[in-house]
Amino acid sequence: MLERAGDSENTAANSAPSKLSLASRRSFLGVLLGLGSFFVGTLLSVPLIRFALFPLLRRTTEVKESPVGALTDFSSLTAPVMRTLQIEQVDGWRKAVSEKAVYVTKDSQGQLLVLTSICPHLGCTVPWNKEKKQFVCPCHGAIFAADGTRISGPSLRGMDALETSIQDGQLLTRYQYFRQLVADKEVIG
């Protein structure tokens, strides 16, 4: 029995260091698991933070001026003429080409004016009515004069004029989007 008692003392003496090393292994593994979880959580949160901040950091390409036509095409203009613009935008690696309809007309001083075909009320496409000699919106009945000024209807302002320039005998314009349902012309893109 004495031998067994001695064995139990040796076992108790040997188990004390193993309990200590087992505790230090557990704490090391706990710290390692905690650090790993932190780094994985950080990596997974990067796309979420980027998604939340994207509208603030977003930069789209500036829309370049598009040719509308030669000045000689518009010298004897008596009624608005519809033209189609090719608009090219590059977002990251994606290139998008779209077509936008505009009207070329003259203002009250006889200067060339390029109008968007989008109604400032709710965004419907406004055609030129040759018989009435007016722009008439088919959606809600807004009526505009040949120079785009508002005559009647629910629209709060006239048709939106675009910035124009003349270069090498060509009429150029920069297409823009404007906020709808407001009285003031406000560029949104």
C-alpha angles and dihedrals in degrees: 000000000000090000091053092049089053090049091053090051090051090047091050091047092048094046094055094066091041090053089050093048090045090053092048090048090051093049091047091050090047092052090045091050091047093051092046091050090049093052094045090048090050092050092049093048095055094078091046093051090046090051091051094048097039097097090053095048099036117123119184123191118271111252109244125222113275125209113248097182146288118306089236089063090063101038096101097036114158100159133025114279122210118227131178120227126205107224118195121195128176120204110181105307095339118098117197125190117192135174122231127187119227134174123228113208140143127259126224091279092051095253119141114261128189115208129190115240091226118107111235089219103066106338103264118151109259116213126203111249107213095193095052093033089225141103107252120191110221094205105059105357102255111165125207132185123242091268091051099256116144116256102172145326137076096306112112095210142017126272114295119258119213128221111265137191136177122231127169092345092308126118109228129189136183111224116224138174120233132203114261129220094032129106095225124067106248123179114225102170 
